[in-house]
Amino acid sequence: MQWMYWTPATTLFFVVLALVLCGMTLWELRSPSIARRGFLPLSTTRGDRLFLGLVAIAFTNLAWTGVTDASQWIGFGLSLALFVPLFRWG
């Protein structure tokens, strides 16, 4: 594993991402989702909203890193504030 510098934050990120994907898989097997319309202009399932939320988190953090030198934890908080309503009501 010499190709990547594994910091505790990097390791935590990939572990949490793997746990979220495993959890969503188990949730989908236990209770299949039904496509519904929320505030997004298309019908989405839980998996669709998770994917859109993860993409939104990625772009929010990239934009935060590119635009400001402020703490990355603020960008993380903003991206979570975007993810929660998108996943719940999107």
MMTF fields as JSON, N, C-alpha, C and O atoms, coordinates in Angstrom:
{
  "mmtfVersion": "1.0.0",
  "mmtfProducer": "UNKNOWN",
  "numBonds": 359,
  "numAtoms": 360,
  "numGroups": 90,
  "numChains": 1,
  "numModels": 1,
  "chainsPerModel": [1],
  "groupsPerChain": [90],
  "chainIdList": ["A"],
  "bondAtomList": [4, 2, 8, 6, 12, 10, 16, 14, 20, 18, 24, 22, 28, 26, 32, 30, 36, 34, 40, 38, 44, 42, 48, 46, 52, 50, 56, 54, 60, 58, 64, 62, 68, 66, 72, 70, 76, 74, 80, 78, 84, 82, 88, 86, 92, 90, 96, 94, 100, 98, 104, 102, 108, 106, 112, 110, 116, 114, 120, 118, 124, 122, 128, 126, 132, 130, 136, 134, 140, 138, 144, 142, 148, 146, 152, 150, 156, 154, 160, 158, 164, 162, 168, 166, 172, 170, 176, 174, 180, 178, 184, 182, 188, 186, 192, 190, 196, 194, 200, 198, 204, 202, 208, 206, 212, 210, 216, 214, 220, 218, 224, 222, 228, 226, 232, 230, 236, 234, 240, 238, 244, 242, 248, 246, 252, 250, 256, 254, 260, 258, 264, 262, 268, 266, 272, 270, 276, 274, 280, 278, 284, 282, 288, 286, 292, 290, 296, 294, 300, 298, 304, 302, 308, 306, 312, 310, 316, 314, 320, 318, 324, 322, 328, 326, 332, 330, 336, 334, 340, 338, 344, 342, 348, 346, 352, 350, 356, 354],
  "bondOrderList": [1, 1, 1, 1, 1, 1, 1, 1, 1, 1, 1, 1, 1, 1, 1, 1, 1, 1, 1, 1, 1, 1, 1, 1, 1, 1, 1, 1, 1, 1, 1, 1, 1, 1, 1, 1, 1, 1, 1, 1, 1, 1, 1, 1, 1, 1, 1, 1, 1, 1, 1, 1, 1, 1, 1, 1, 1, 1, 1, 1, 1, 1, 1, 1, 1, 1, 1, 1, 1, 1, 1, 1, 1, 1, 1, 1, 1, 1, 1, 1, 1, 1, 1, 1, 1, 1, 1, 1, 1],
  "groupList": [{"groupName": "MET", "atomNameList": ["N", "CA", "C", "O"], "elementList": ["N", "C", "C", "O"], "formalChargeList": [0, 0, 0, 0], "bondAtomList": [1, 0, 2, 1, 3, 2], "bondOrderList": [1, 1, 2], "singleLetterCode": "M", "chemCompType": "L-PEPTIDE LINKING"}, {"groupName": "GLN", "atomNameList": ["N", "CA", "C", "O"], "elementList": ["N", "C", "C", "O"], "formalChargeList": [0, 0, 0, 0], "bondAtomList": [1, 0, 2, 1, 3, 2], "bondOrderList": [1, 1, 2], "singleLetterCode": "Q", "chemCompType": "L-PEPTIDE LINKING"}, {"groupName": "TRP", "atomNameList": ["N", "CA", "C", "O"], "elementList": ["N", "C", "C", "O"], "formalChargeList": [0, 0, 0, 0], "bondAtomList": [1, 0, 2, 1, 3, 2], "bondOrderList": [1, 1, 2], "singleLetterCode": "W", "chemCompType": "L-PEPTIDE LINKING"}, {"groupName": "TYR", "atomNameList": ["N", "CA", "C", "O"], "elementList": ["N", "C", "C", "O"], "formalChargeList": [0, 0, 0, 0], "bondAtomList": [1, 0, 2, 1, 3, 2], "bondOrderList": [1, 1, 2], "singleLetterCode": "Y", "chemCompType": "L-PEPTIDE LINKING"}, {"groupName": "THR", "atomNameList": ["N", "CA", "C", "O"], "elementList": ["N", "C", "C", "O"], "formalChargeList": [0, 0, 0, 0], "bondAtomList": [1, 0, 2, 1, 3, 2], "bondOrderList": [1, 1, 2], "singleLetterCode": "T", "chemCompType": "L-PEPTIDE LINKING"}, {"groupName": "PRO", "atomNameList": ["N", "CA", "C", "O"], "elementList": ["N", "C", "C", "O"], "formalChargeList": [0, 0, 0, 0], "bondAtomList": [1, 0, 2, 1, 3, 2], "bondOrderList": [1, 1, 2], "singleLetterCode": "P", "chemCompType": "L-PEPTIDE LINKING"}, {"groupName": "ALA", "atomNameList": ["N", "CA", "C", "O"], "elementList": ["N", "C", "C", "O"], "formalChargeList": [0, 0, 0, 0], "bondAtomList": [1, 0, 2, 1, 3, 2], "bondOrderList": [1, 1, 2], "singleLetterCode": "A", "chemCompType": "L-PEPTIDE LINKING"}, {"groupName": "LEU", "atomNameList": ["N", "CA", "C", "O"], "elementList": ["N", "C", "C", "O"], "formalChargeList": [0, 0, 0, 0], "bondAtomList": [1, 0, 2, 1, 3, 2], "bondOrderList": [1, 1, 2], "singleLetterCode": "L", "chemCompType": "L-PEPTIDE LINKING"}, {"groupName": "PHE", "atomNameList": ["N", "CA", "C", "O"], "elementList": ["N", "C", "C", "O"], "formalChargeList": [0, 0, 0, 0], "bondAtomList": [1, 0, 2, 1, 3, 2], "bondOrderList": [1, 1, 2], "singleLetterCode": "F", "chemCompType": "L-PEPTIDE LINKING"}, {"groupName": "VAL", "atomNameList": ["N", "CA", "C", "O"], "elementList": ["N", "C", "C", "O"], "formalChargeList": [0, 0, 0, 0], "bondAtomList": [1, 0, 2, 1, 3, 2], "bondOrderList": [1, 1, 2], "singleLetterCode": "V", "chemCompType": "L-PEPTIDE LINKING"}, {"groupName": "CYS", "atomNameList": ["N", "CA", "C", "O"], "elementList": ["N", "C", "C", "O"], "formalChargeList": [0, 0, 0, 0], "bondAtomList": [1, 0, 2, 1, 3, 2], "bondOrderList": [1, 1, 2], "singleLetterCode": "C", "chemCompType": "L-PEPTIDE LINKING"}, {"groupName": "GLY", "atomNameList": ["N", "CA", "C", "O"], "elementList": ["N", "C", "C", "O"], "formalChargeList": [0, 0, 0, 0], "bondAtomList": [1, 0, 2, 1, 3, 2], "bondOrderList": [1, 1, 2], "singleLetterCode": "G", "chemCompType": "PEPTIDE LINKING"}, {"groupName": "GLU", "atomNameList": ["N", "CA", "C", "O"], "elementList": ["N", "C", "C", "O"], "formalChargeList": [0, 0, 0, 0], "bondAtomList": [1, 0, 2, 1, 3, 2], "bondOrderList": [1, 1, 2], "singleLetterCode": "E", "chemCompType": "L-PEPTIDE LINKING"}, {"groupName": "ARG", "atomNameList": ["N", "CA", "C", "O"], "elementList": ["N", "C", "C", "O"], "formalChargeList": [0, 0, 0, 0], "bondAtomList": [1, 0, 2, 1, 3, 2], "bondOrderList": [1, 1, 2], "singleLetterCode": "R", "chemCompType": "L-PEPTIDE LINKING"}, {"groupName": "SER", "atomNameList": ["N", "CA", "C", "O"], "elementList": ["N", "C", "C", "O"], "formalChargeList": [0, 0, 0, 0], "bondAtomList": [1, 0, 2, 1, 3, 2], "bondOrderList": [1, 1, 2], "singleLetterCode": "S", "chemCompType": "L-PEPTIDE LINKING"}, {"groupName": "ILE", "atomNameList": ["N", "CA", "C", "O"], "elementList": ["N", "C", "C", "O"], "formalChargeList": [0, 0, 0, 0], "bondAtomList": [1, 0, 2, 1, 3, 2], "bondOrderList": [1, 1, 2], "singleLetterCode": "I", "chemCompType": "L-PEPTIDE LINKING"}, {"groupName": "ASP", "atomNameList": ["N", "CA", "C", "O"], "elementList": ["N", "C", "C", "O"], "formalChargeList": [0, 0, 0, 0], "bondAtomList": [1, 0, 2, 1, 3, 2], "bondOrderList": [1, 1, 2], "singleLetterCode": "D", "chemCompType": "L-PEPTIDE LINKING"}, {"groupName": "ASN", "atomNameList": ["N", "CA", "C", "O"], "elementList": ["N", "C", "C", "O"], "formalChargeList": [0, 0, 0, 0], "bondAtomList": [1, 0, 2, 1, 3, 2], "bondOrderList": [1, 1, 2], "singleLetterCode": "N", "chemCompType": "L-PEPTIDE LINKING"}],
  "groupTypeList": [0, 1, 2, 0, 3, 2, 4, 5, 6, 4, 4, 7, 8, 8, 9, 9, 7, 6, 7, 9, 7, 10, 11, 0, 4, 7, 2, 12, 7, 13, 14, 5, 14, 15, 6, 13, 13, 11, 8, 7, 5, 7, 14, 4, 4, 13, 11, 16, 13, 7, 8, 7, 11, 7, 9, 6, 15, 6, 8, 4, 17, 7, 6, 2, 4, 11, 9, 4, 16, 6, 14, 1, 2, 15, 11, 8, 11, 7, 14, 7, 6, 7, 8, 9, 5, 7, 8, 13, 2, 11],
  "groupIdList": [1, 2, 3, 4, 5, 6, 7, 8, 9, 10, 11, 12, 13, 14, 15, 16, 17, 18, 19, 20, 21, 22, 23, 24, 25, 26, 27, 28, 29, 30, 31, 32, 33, 34, 35, 36, 37, 38, 39, 40, 41, 42, 43, 44, 45, 46, 47, 48, 49, 50, 51, 52, 53, 54, 55, 56, 57, 58, 59, 60, 61, 62, 63, 64, 65, 66, 67, 68, 69, 70, 71, 72, 73, 74, 75, 76, 77, 78, 79, 80, 81, 82, 83, 84, 85, 86, 87, 88, 89, 90],
  "secStructList": [7, 6, 6, 1, 7, 7, 7, 2, 2, 2, 2, 2, 2, 2, 2, 2, 2, 2, 2, 2, 2, 2, 2, 2, 2, 2, 2, 2, 2, 2, 1, 7, 7, 7, 7, 3, 3, 7, 1, 1, 1, 1, 3, 3, 7, 2, 2, 2, 2, 2, 2, 2, 2, 2, 2, 2, 2, 2, 2, 2, 2, 2, 2, 2, 2, 2, 2, 7, 7, 1, 7, 2, 2, 2, 2, 2, 2, 2, 2, 2, 2, 2, 2, 2, 2, 2, 2, 2, 2, 7],
  "xCoordList": [0.826, 0.0, 0.869, 0.487, 2.022, 2.936, 2.515, 3.095, 1.521, 1.128, 0.327, 0.121, -0.127, -0.936, -0.473, -0.132, -0.464, -0.092, -1.325, -2.219, -1.379, -2.557, -2.481, -1.853, -3.123, -3.237, -4.451, -5.271, -4.591, -5.793, -7.081, -8.096, -7.042, -8.237, -8.596, -9.773, -7.6, -7.84, -8.416, -9.366, -7.833, -8.316, -9.752, -10.593, -10.03, -11.383, -12.385, -13.494, -12.001, -12.882, -13.287, -14.471, -12.309, -12.618, -13.351, -14.184, -13.054, -13.781, -15.24, -16.14, -15.486, -16.866, -17.609, -18.774, -16.963, -17.603, -17.982, -19.078, -17.095, -17.397, -18.546, -19.415, -18.559, -19.652, -20.988, -22.018, -20.979, -22.211, -22.735, -23.932, -21.856, -22.286, -22.797, -23.793, -22.124, -22.601, -23.941, -24.847, -24.06, -25.321, -26.472, -27.579, -26.214, -27.257, -27.641, -28.811, -26.677, -26.974, -27.874, -28.864, -27.53, -28.356, -29.749, -30.737, -29.836, -31.123, -31.974, -33.178, -31.339, -32.069, -32.55, -33.65, -31.739, -32.156, -33.288, -34.203, -33.23, -34.243, -35.555, -36.641, -35.435, -36.612, -36.362, -35.83, -36.743, -36.494, -37.139, -38.277, -36.393, -36.903, -37.837, -37.781, -38.676, -39.639, -39.273, -39.031, -39.23, -38.928, -40.01, -41.201, -39.589, -40.531, -39.982, -38.795, -40.856, -40.455, -40.375, -41.302, -39.25, -39.067, -38.93, -39.656, -37.999, -37.794, -36.923, -36.843, -36.268, -35.511, -36.473, -37.533, -36.128, -37.057, -37.072, -37.283, -36.849, -36.889, -37.226, -37.048, -37.71, -38.007, -36.711, -35.903, -36.517, -35.279, -35.557, -36.581, -34.628, -34.65, -33.612, -32.892, -33.544, -32.542, -31.134, -30.322, -30.846, -29.514, -29.188, -28.056, -30.168, -29.967, -29.637, -28.715, -30.397, -30.171, -28.83, -28.176, -28.412, -27.097, -26.009, -25.083, -26.115, -25.121, -25.073, -23.991, -26.223, -26.256, -25.694, -25.002, -25.988, -25.464, -23.954, -23.28, -23.41, -21.955, -21.26, -20.184, -21.869, -21.306, -21.356, -20.405, -22.473, -22.596, -21.548, -20.964, -21.308, -20.274, -18.907, -18.138, -18.607, -17.304, -17.103, -16.057, -18.094, -17.938, -17.939, -17.237, -18.707, -18.699, -17.324, -16.798, -16.743, -15.412, -14.336, -13.425, -14.426, -13.464, -13.585, -12.572, -14.801, -15.01, -14.493, -13.854, -14.772, -14.307, -12.78, -12.203, -12.14, -10.678, -10.106, -9.079, -10.769, -10.269, -10.532, -9.78, -11.579, -11.99, -11.424, -11.159, -11.235, -10.852, -9.725, -9.494, -9.045, -8.01, -8.517, -7.745, -9.795, -10.38, -10.354, -10.072, -10.647, -10.588, -11.465, -12.591, -10.922, -11.675, -12.876, -13.826, -12.845, -13.98, -15.222, -16.338, -15.049, -16.201, -16.801, -18.021, -15.957, -16.436, -17.125, -18.131, -16.58, -17.205, -18.594, -19.542, -18.708, -20.013, -21.012, -22.179, -20.557, -21.442, -21.889, -23.048, -20.97, -21.338, -22.314, -23.207, -22.154, -23.135, -24.491, -25.533, -24.469, -25.719, -26.43, -27.654, -25.696, -26.283, -26.736, -27.774, -25.964, -26.25, -27.53, -28.336, -27.723, -28.85, -30.193, -30.97, -30.515, -31.819, -31.904, -32.971, -30.766, -30.778, -31.105, -31.886, -30.515, -30.781, -32.175, -32.853, -32.598, -33.877, -35.084, -36.046, -35.027, -36.207, -36.012, -36.929, -34.833, -34.537, -35.345, -35.227],
  "yCoordList": [-1.201, 0.0, 1.263, 2.28, 1.197, 2.334, 3.408, 4.493, 3.124, 4.071, 5.245, 6.236, 5.138, 6.212, 6.504, 5.594, 7.767, 8.177, 8.078, 8.921, 7.068, 6.801, 7.544, 7.077, 8.703, 9.427, 8.879, 8.189, 9.162, 8.726, 9.276, 8.58, 10.517, 11.099, 10.371, 10.129, 10.026, 9.301, 7.924, 7.488, 7.251, 5.925, 6.001, 5.189, 6.965, 7.137, 7.408, 6.872, 8.234, 8.549, 7.283, 7.059, 6.459, 5.265, 4.209, 3.481, 4.117, 3.179, 3.61, 2.778, 4.896, 5.391, 5.218, 4.82, 5.507, 5.333, 3.873, 3.59, 2.953, 1.526, 1.111, 0.343, 1.606, 1.274, 1.838, 1.174, 3.046, 3.637, 2.796, 2.517, 2.396, 1.58, 0.21, -0.281, -0.405, -1.694, -1.524, -2.341, -0.468, -0.202, 0.046, -0.448, 0.812, 1.069, -0.211, -0.408, -1.07, -2.347, -3.203, -3.762, -3.306, -4.085, -3.486, -4.219, -2.157, -1.48, -1.753, -1.983, -1.727, -1.981, -3.429, -3.693, -4.361, -5.763, -5.993, -6.772, -5.333, -5.491, -4.793, -5.321, -3.606, -2.808, -2.083, -0.973, -2.702, -2.064, -0.683, -0.483, 0.253, 1.622, 1.776, 1.017, 2.763, 3.097, 4.475, 5.393, 4.63, 5.935, 6.928, 6.623, 8.107, 9.153, 10.501, 10.648, 11.465, 12.828, 13.644, 13.666, 14.31, 15.241, 16.63, 16.991, 17.413, 18.751, 18.729, 19.729, 17.591, 17.477, 17.275, 16.675, 17.76, 17.67, 16.303, 16.231, 15.219, 13.882, 12.891, 13.176, 11.732, 10.684, 9.994, 9.638, 9.807, 9.212, 8.132, 8.154, 7.191, 6.191, 6.598, 7.581, 5.833, 6.13, 6.109, 6.985, 5.119, 5.013, 6.195, 6.679, 6.66, 7.843, 9.057, 9.812, 9.239, 10.392, 10.287, 11.304, 9.071, 8.89, 9.287, 10.016, 8.815, 9.151, 10.657, 11.244, 11.287, 12.734, 13.479, 14.484, 12.992, 13.619, 13.497, 14.452, 12.326, 12.156, 13.029, 13.57, 13.165, 14.054, 15.5, 16.256, 15.887, 17.243, 17.502, 18.585, 16.518, 16.65, 16.845, 17.715, 16.039, 16.135, 17.516, 18.136, 17.999, 19.291, 20.444, 21.434, 20.339, 21.38, 21.472, 22.568, 20.328, 20.342, 20.817, 21.542, 20.421, 20.91, 22.415, 23.111, 22.924, 24.363, 25.107, 26.152, 24.561, 25.196, 25.261, 26.287, 24.182, 24.137, 25.114, 25.745, 25.241, 26.113, 27.582, 28.423, 27.916, 29.309, 29.964, 31.166, 29.21, 29.81, 29.038, 27.864, 29.71, 29.07, 28.765, 28.348, 28.968, 28.707, 27.208, 26.395, 26.867, 25.473, 24.566, 24.912, 23.412, 22.436, 21.902, 21.41, 21.992, 21.533, 22.369, 21.86, 23.635, 24.47, 23.969, 23.863, 23.664, 23.096, 21.766, 21.471, 20.954, 19.676, 19.892, 19.191, 20.863, 21.177, 21.657, 21.268, 22.498, 22.972, 21.822, 21.759, 20.925, 19.813, 18.865, 18.317, 18.666, 17.848, 18.54, 17.892, 19.864, 20.622, 20.534, 20.65, 20.336, 20.134, 18.69, 18.438, 17.743, 16.316, 15.866, 15.148, 16.275, 15.766, 16.063, 15.129, 17.316, 17.532, 16.89, 16.445, 16.848, 16.221, 14.739, 14.218, 14.057, 12.628, 12.383, 11.44, 13.207, 12.966, 13.381, 12.624, 14.575, 15.108, 15.294, 15.742, 14.96, 15.147, 14.253, 14.274],
  "zCoordList": [0.0, 0.0, 0.0, 0.579, -0.641, -0.678, -1.681, -1.697, -2.513, -3.55, -3.004, -3.704, -1.751, -1.176, 0.236, 0.992, 0.582, 1.93, 2.822, 2.74, 3.664, 4.487, 5.811, 6.762, 5.863, 7.115, 7.855, 7.248, 9.141, 9.846, 9.218, 9.177, 8.733, 8.106, 6.808, 6.54, 6.012, 4.77, 5.052, 4.402, 6.024, 6.395, 6.9, 6.513, 7.756, 8.293, 7.175, 7.189, 6.212, 5.092, 4.34, 4.089, 3.983, 3.203, 4.02, 3.481, 5.307, 6.17, 6.292, 6.168, 6.531, 6.653, 5.333, 5.333, 4.221, 2.919, 2.684, 2.199, 3.019, 2.864, 3.778, 3.366, 5.007, 5.933, 5.45, 5.571, 4.909, 4.374, 3.211, 3.139, 2.309, 1.167, 1.609, 1.077, 2.575, 3.102, 3.809, 3.642, 4.591, 5.286, 4.33, 4.543, 3.273, 2.283, 1.543, 1.213, 1.285, 0.629, 1.506, 1.031, 2.783, 3.714, 3.863, 3.914, 3.932, 4.044, 2.809, 2.914, 1.635, 0.381, 0.309, -0.177, 0.788, 0.794, 1.787, 1.518, 2.909, 3.96, 3.596, 3.834, 3.02, 2.689, 1.361, 1.354, 0.243, -1.059, -1.146, -0.722, -1.7, -1.787, -2.982, -3.949, -2.881, -3.926, -4.452, -3.668, -5.759, -6.347, -5.95, -6.014, -5.545, -5.154, -5.576, -5.87, -5.6, -5.935, -4.664, -3.854, -4.507, -3.413, -4.003, -4.93, -3.471, -4.018, -5.275, -5.989, -5.553, -6.8, -7.97, -7.791, -9.158, -10.283, -10.978, -12.189, -10.221, -10.782, -9.678, -8.493, -10.078, -9.108, -8.717, -9.575, -7.418, -6.937, -5.899, -5.216, -5.793, -4.735, -3.688, -3.865, -2.599, -1.57, -2.152, -1.853, -2.976, -3.579, -4.473, -4.478, -5.227, -6.074, -5.221, -5.528, -4.144, -3.266, -2.543, -2.311, -2.185, -1.578, -2.564, -2.21, -3.788, -4.808, -5.039, -5.048, -5.224, -5.438, -4.234, -4.394, -3.03, -1.821, -1.72, -1.334, -2.065, -2.028, -3.067, -2.809, -4.231, -5.253, -4.766, -4.96, -4.129, -3.595, -2.51, -2.46, -1.647, -0.616, -1.266, -0.856, -2.274, -2.937, -3.561, -3.368, -4.305, -4.962, -3.971, -4.182, -2.898, -1.878, -1.225, -1.035, -0.881, -0.267, -1.234, -0.834, -2.495, -3.487, -3.674, -3.743, -3.756, -3.899, -2.667, -2.788, -1.487, -0.253, -0.233, 0.129, -0.616, -0.626, -1.646, -1.397, -2.797, -3.848, -3.619, -4.112, -2.884, -2.74, -1.485, -1.49, -0.422, 0.844, 1.518, 1.23, 2.405, 3.213, 4.618, 5.482, 4.847, 6.169, 6.46, 5.58, 7.682, 8.129, 7.273, 6.913, 6.964, 6.163, 6.926, 6.318, 8.252, 9.056, 8.778, 8.874, 8.438, 8.073, 6.762, 6.638, 5.795, 4.53, 4.739, 4.093, 5.649, 5.984, 6.58, 6.228, 7.479, 8.075, 7.031, 7.057, 6.119, 5.043, 4.143, 3.733, 3.842, 2.971, 3.669, 3.023, 4.978, 5.712, 5.772, 5.675, 5.932, 5.944, 4.593, 4.535, 3.529, 2.2, 2.015, 1.404, 2.54, 2.345, 3.044, 2.452, 4.284, 5.077, 4.422, 4.226, 4.07, 3.408, 2.022, 1.601, 1.316, -0.005, 0.102, -0.693, 1.079, 1.236, 1.811, 1.406, 2.732, 3.41, 2.556, 2.428, 1.981, 1.287, -0.212, -0.9, -0.73, -2.159, -2.991, -4.216]
}
